Amino acid sequence: EDQVTQSPEALRLQEGESSSLNCSYTVSGLRGLFWYRQDPGKGPEFLFTLYSAGEEKEKERLKATLTKKESFLHITAPKPEDSATYLCAVWHGGFKTIFGAGTRLFVKA
Amino acid sequence: DGGITQSPKYLFRKEGQNVTLSCEQNLNHDAMYWYRQDPGQGLRLIYYSQIVNDFQKGDIAEGYSVSREKKESFPLTVTSAQKNPTAFYLCASSIIASHETQYFGPGTRLLVL
């Protein structure tokens, strides 16, 4: 069964404490992996699309990487405004995109 | 500015009542989607549409209906047959169905009175 699992469910960091969020998937024939940021009560905001193993993308303090089985969202020197839920989703070529449950990130000043 | 709008932000449904959630996009995207988000779960697909006058059921279509009469609009009706409608509903669009990144609207929270 196609599945996307994100870990940890919640992550608490001090401001400046770098860490990584994990997205593992059991989807055959991955065509694309997406990362989104979602603030409470709002719609997900697109961050990155990764298409093949070895690909990396960066935006400000965020860096997304992709292997054949998982993706990491690295957060370097996070700030309180980085606090949000980060969603991972995968697409394997059909009409459906499979979403993980998300990782809730809390960054304390 | 191009984007997706959803209305209302909050919606209250009474027992036995049908309610309609609005979704409009001015991104000129062909494909549109409706998702349901519940706490601790990933987004679940309710319906999607690749072109005008065509739409397909997703994983949890029971108790919901949609229409796609215009490219820009994809309203979702939550019918009285949906027994557990309380959730956060998200509309999204993409250039071509799942071939490109999906962009999301701000969401509608549906509550049952």
Interface residues (C-beta under 8 A of the other chain):
Chain A: V4 G32 F34 Y36 G41 K42 G43 P44 E45 F46 T49 L87 A89 W91 G93 G94 F95 K96 T97 I98 F99 G100 A101 G102
Chain B: I4 Q6 Y35 G40 Q41 G42 L43 R44 L45 Y48 Q50 Q56 G58 D59 F88 L90 A97 S98 T101 Q102 Y103 F104 G105 P106 G107 R109
